[in-house]
Each structure stands twice: as C-alpha cells, then as structure tokens.
Amino acid sequence: MASGHPVVGESLEFYLDLARRLREAHRRADALPPDARIPAVRRLLGITEGVKRDPARASE
C-alpha cells in the first residue's frame, strides 16, 4: 500500500476518526508528568507510524 492511499474497505470517516483519536491521545499524553509522558509519546509515535502499514490494526 502506498502512503496516503486508503485501504480497500476503509472509509474517509475511518481515517478522520483515527486521526482525531491520535490527536486526542497526544494531547492527553502531553499533560502527563515527564516520566510517564516520554514512554506514552513514544508508544503513540509507534502507533502513528503503524497506521501507514496497517491502519485497522493501529486503530485497535
């Protein structure tokens, strides 16, 4: 799958919801104390990268 192309069967709403949830998760992680924030942000960045390869799995 080329970056930026939707996965067959996934709708625009799926991607909009996924993006909204990732933004919210990053916002919440920013409010954590540094010792918890850094691992949380690293995990979220991994999930964000995973969206490029398997959006459905990353959405879970």
MARGUMI-268073 format. One record per residue (C-alpha): z, x, y; residue in one letter. Coordinates in Angstrom, 1 decimal. Layout:
<r <Z,X,Y>,A>
...
***
This chain:
<r <0.0,0.0,0.0>,M>
<r <-0.9,1.4,3.4>,A>
<r <1.7,1.4,6.1>,S>
<r <1.6,-1.7,8.2>,G>
<r <-0.2,-3.9,5.7>,H>
<r <1.6,-6.9,4.3>,P>
<r <2.4,-7.1,0.6>,V>
<r <0.5,-9.8,-1.2>,V>
<r <2.6,-12.9,-1.2>,G>
<r <4.8,-11.8,1.7>,E>
<r <4.5,-13.8,4.9>,S>
<r <4.9,-12.8,8.5>,L>
<r <8.2,-14.7,8.6>,E>
<r <9.5,-12.4,5.8>,F>
<r <8.8,-9.3,7.8>,Y>
<r <10.2,-10.8,11.0>,L>
<r <13.4,-11.8,9.2>,D>
<r <13.7,-8.4,7.6>,L>
<r <13.2,-6.7,11.0>,A>
<r <15.8,-9.0,12.6>,R>
<r <18.4,-8.2,9.8>,R>
<r <17.8,-4.5,10.1>,L>
<r <18.3,-4.6,13.9>,R>
<r <21.5,-6.6,13.4>,E>
<r <22.8,-4.2,10.8>,A>
<r <22.1,-1.2,13.0>,H>
<r <23.8,-2.9,15.9>,R>
<r <26.9,-3.6,13.7>,R>
<r <26.9,0.0,12.4>,A>
<r <26.9,1.3,16.0>,D>
<r <30.2,-0.5,16.5>,A>
<r <31.9,1.4,13.6>,L>
<r <34.1,4.4,14.1>,P>
<r <32.2,7.7,13.7>,P>
<r <33.5,8.4,10.2>,D>
<r <32.1,5.1,8.9>,A>
<r <29.1,4.9,11.3>,R>
<r <27.3,8.0,10.2>,I>
<r <27.1,7.1,6.5>,P>
<r <26.2,3.5,7.4>,A>
<r <23.4,4.6,9.7>,V>
<r <22.1,7.0,7.1>,R>
<r <22.0,4.2,4.5>,R>
<r <20.2,1.9,6.9>,L>
<r <17.6,4.5,7.7>,L>
<r <17.0,4.9,3.9>,G>
<r <16.5,1.1,3.7>,I>
<r <14.2,1.2,6.7>,T>
<r <12.1,3.9,5.0>,E>
<r <12.2,1.9,1.7>,G>
<r <10.5,-1.1,3.5>,V>
<r <7.3,1.0,3.6>,K>
<r <7.2,1.3,-0.2>,R>
<r <8.9,-1.9,-1.5>,D>
<r <9.7,-4.5,1.2>,P>
<r <11.0,-7.0,-1.3>,A>
<r <13.5,-4.5,-2.8>,R>
<r <14.5,-3.3,0.7>,A>
<r <15.2,-6.8,1.7>,S>
<r <17.8,-7.2,-1.0>,E>
***
